[in-house]
Amino acid sequence: MTTWQVKTTENQLRKIDKAAQTQGPQFLVEQAKMTAVLLSNDCDESLTKKSKILYDFLIYSPLAEAEDVSFERDKSLTREVSI
């Protein structure tokens, strides 16, 4: 994990940006407290893309239109489960 003092980042943004692209997330620290994380665009897309894939799977699943599948939740406090 690479950490950078906020004061340093003001003068070395290009270097930190390059480090984020080649080494991974860069953590910004001010007064011994982590305040921010700089991610490359590729890293950000890979993190956010996963949720879109799950969303697409649920929306476009063949089961989404199936009439014989029930998606209603059983609201009883306890229920019998077969294992």
Buried (B, 14 or more C-beta within 10 A) or exposed (E): EEEBEEEBBEEEEEEBBEBBBEEEBBEBBEEEEEEEEBBBEEBEEEEEEEEEEEEEEEEEEEEEEEEEEEEEEEEEEEEEEEE
